[in-house]
Amino acid sequence: AERQDWDFFDELEADSRTRLVFTTREPLPAPFNHRGRERELGALDRHDAIELVSEVMKQNGWTPPADDAGNTPQEVTELVEVVNCHARALVLLAREVARRGVKATTGDLHALMTDLQRKHPGDRENSLYASVELSLRRLTKESREHVRVLAVCQGGIHLAILGMLTGLEPDAVRQLANELIEVGLGEDMGYGHLRLD
């Protein structure tokens, strides 16, 4: 970002105990570019990754199918490792596990990850892309076509704008938004605003 984008920090009249935390994948500009103050965030450790999936499922009241509930520690470990313990990917996968089961989800992920690694070797976001792909597959065919317009949106969109971009009537736009929310790719922020994950 250019310097003028950061000027508002100069105007902050904060207590000396105030601290700012930035999360970014890009180096911060001056005066925030102190290497000694950086903390690199990596993947979760295996135990925390398993706990995250379990907690998301518990909070939402989801349970996996009885015949594929991840009854052995190895099955659950393989699931979290296939996405390299990527936190956001695991949150999205919790829905898929509840719907299809541990081994079925892991099998789908293996296939997707193999394809993604072939197309984009070493891309650290492949695990997230794979989990998003599983979520997109749960949308209706018509909805998958309509969500393509969201590629130009960052962070969110107002439903009226979504209607303009897709040509859908308001009821159909709300249905599309509800589908995105249901599969974990969107969140209703109120006042017609849909946050996109």
Number of C-alpha atoms within 10 A of each C-alpha: 9 8 9 7 8 14 10 8 11 7 8 8 8 9 7 6 5 7 7 6 6 8 10 8 7 7 12 15 12 10 9 13 11 11 9 6 8 14 8 8 7 10 12 15 15 16 11 14 24 19 12 20 22 16 15 17 19 12 8 11 9 16 17 18 14 10 11 16 18 19 12 8 9 9 15 19 17 18 26 26 16 16 27 22 23 22 21 15 21 25 19 21 30 26 23 22 25 20 15 17 20 26 19 15 20 23 14 13 21 17 11 19 21 14 14 18 14 10 11 13 11 10 11 13 14 23 26 19 17 24 26 19 13 19 19 19 12 15 17 12 10 9 18 15 11 18 17 11 12 15 7 8 11 10 11 17 17 14 18 15 13 25 18 12 14 16 12 15 12 14 10 14 21 18 12 23 24 17 18 25 17 15 19 20 18 19 17 15 11 9 8 14 17 23 20 18 15
